[in-house]
Amino acid sequence: MSGFLTEGWDDKIPEFSVDDGSIATRASGKVLNAIADKIPTLIGGSADLDPSNKTYMDTSREFQNHAYEGRNIRFGVREYAMGGIMSGMFLHHGLRPYGGTFLVFADYMRPAIRAASLMNLPVIYVFTHDSIAVGEDGPTHQAVEQLASLRAIPGLTVIRPADASETAQAWRHAVKNTRGPVALILSRQKLPVLNRDTIENGLTDGAYILADCEGKPDIILIATGSEVHIALEAQKRLALENIAARVVSMPSWELFEKIPQEYKDRVLLPDVTVRLAIEAGSPMGWEHYVGNRGAVIGMSGFGASAPGGTVMKQFGFTPENIVQKAMELLKK
């Protein structure tokens, strides 16, 4: 009833490697199923999007009339009600609710998310299909302003993982968290599992140096989610132009803001004022991290209906455009 986690609850969380190839971060379903048996109080589902959100616990059945032992809830196409139900279940005590839908539909849930944040309820929101890379469904389904909107809610922790490894750590943090809701922002498209030594502290710190250069960097590239691997490729191309770049993965602004200033200054060197943020969403708020000399590659309008890769290229989320923007900043 207290929500105490038994020892070893996360033992089966998969460890992803570069050998796994490309995996969408909505592969969070693999993480969910890895912890489902160890946390019998975990209960949740999706707003009629289980196959897309990957929110189904395979070892359980549907919770419904005369089947109350089920832990999978089919909330129906009613995101606001889902959010309210999740909060109610947690307030009853003894249950740990989660619920999923497409990120663009977080707008329908906003009053429920705000109320959960106001009450510091540690419910878990699983938002997939997180950007213009959704593709052919077009602007109606391509989240643009939702990240900025969620980040504006006090007490809500927003985490946008760069790959499957960050996703695993994001779930670990969300389950261990005991104060305030957590929103996991996940991709539909497959993303490469990035090569790194460790990520365990990096995710909980909100941001970390993913790839560094020799000596002091000329520019710091800051990215989240599906744009991180693009920033890594841009770093390689900048090196060919004798430009030293540091790549910072910043999955969570909120977690980063809780970290001591000393750590923040190690990641975002105060004397490196040329910075470029890359995120396929509204640039609102990024000025806090890029400063006066920096810039943001983001979305100032809606997306377009086309294959996801084509849309990303059209709006400048490519290594070539990052390199061009970086060189322009360095010339100022």
Rosetta blueprint (number, residue, H / E / L):
1 M L
2 S L
3 G L
4 F L
5 L L
6 T L
7 E L
8 G L
9 W L
10 D L
11 D L
12 K L
13 I L
14 P L
15 E L
16 F L
17 S L
18 V H
19 D H
20 D H
21 G L
22 S E
23 I E
24 A E
25 T H
26 R H
27 A H
28 S H
29 G H
30 K H
31 V H
32 L H
33 N H
34 A H
35 I H
36 A L
37 D L
38 K L
39 I L
40 P L
41 T L
42 L E
43 I E
44 G E
45 G E
46 S E
47 A L
48 D L
49 L L
50 D H
51 P H
52 S H
53 N H
54 K L
55 T L
56 Y L
57 M L
58 D L
59 T L
60 S L
61 R L
62 E E
63 F L
64 Q E
65 N L
66 H L
67 A E
68 Y L
69 E L
70 G L
71 R L
72 N E
73 I E
74 R E
75 F L
76 G L
77 V L
78 R L
79 E H
80 Y H
81 A H
82 M H
83 G H
84 G H
85 I H
86 M H
87 S H
88 G H
89 M H
90 F H
91 L H
92 H H
93 H L
94 G L
95 L L
96 R E
97 P E
98 Y E
99 G E
100 G E
101 T E
102 F E
103 L H
104 V H
105 F H
106 A H
107 D H
108 Y H
109 M H
110 R H
111 P H
112 A H
113 I H
114 R H
115 A H
116 A H
117 S H
118 L H
119 M L
120 N L
121 L L
122 P L
123 V L
124 I E
125 Y E
126 V E
127 F E
128 T E
129 H L
130 D L
131 S L
132 I H
133 A H
134 V H
135 G L
136 E L
137 D L
138 G L
139 P L
140 T L
141 H L
142 Q L
143 A L
144 V L
145 E L
146 Q H
147 L H
148 A H
149 S H
150 L H
151 R H
152 A L
153 I L
154 P L
155 G L
156 L L
157 T E
158 V E
159 I E
160 R L
161 P L
162 A L
163 D L
164 A H
165 S H
166 E H
167 T H
168 A H
169 Q H
170 A H
171 W H
172 R H
173 H H
174 A H
175 V H
176 K H
177 N L
178 T L
179 R L
180 G L
181 P L
182 V E
183 A E
184 L E
185 I E
186 L L
187 S L
188 R L
189 Q L
190 K E
191 L E
192 P E
193 V L
194 L L
195 N L
196 R L
197 D L
198 T L
199 I L
200 E H
201 N H
202 G H
203 L H
204 T H
205 D L
206 G L
207 A L
208 Y E
209 I E
210 L E
211 A E
212 D L
213 C L
214 E L
215 G L
216 K L
217 P L
218 D L
219 I E
220 I E
221 L E
222 I E
223 A E
224 T L
225 G H
226 S H
227 E H
228 V H
229 H H
230 I H
231 A H
232 L H
233 E H
234 A H
235 Q H
236 K H
237 R H
238 L H
239 A H
240 L H
241 E L
242 N L
243 I L
244 A L
245 A E
246 R E
247 V E
248 V E
249 S E
250 M L
251 P L
252 S L
253 W H
254 E H
255 L H
256 F H
257 E H
258 K L
259 I L
260 P L
261 Q H
262 E H
263 Y H
264 K H
265 D H
266 R H
267 V H
268 L L
269 L L
270 P L
271 D L
272 V L
273 T L
274 V L
275 R E
276 L E
277 A E
278 I E
279 E L
280 A L
281 G L
282 S L
283 P L
284 M L
285 G L
286 W L
287 E H
288 H H
289 Y H
290 V H
291 G L
292 N L
293 R L
294 G L
295 A E
296 V E
297 I E
298 G L
299 M L
300 S L
301 G L
302 F L
303 G L
304 A L
305 S L
306 A L
307 P L
308 G H
309 G H
310 T H
311 V H
312 M H
313 K H
314 Q H
315 F L
316 G L
317 F L
318 T L
319 P H
320 E H
321 N H
322 I H
323 V H
324 Q H
325 K H
326 A H
327 M H
328 E H
329 L H
330 L H
331 K H
332 K L
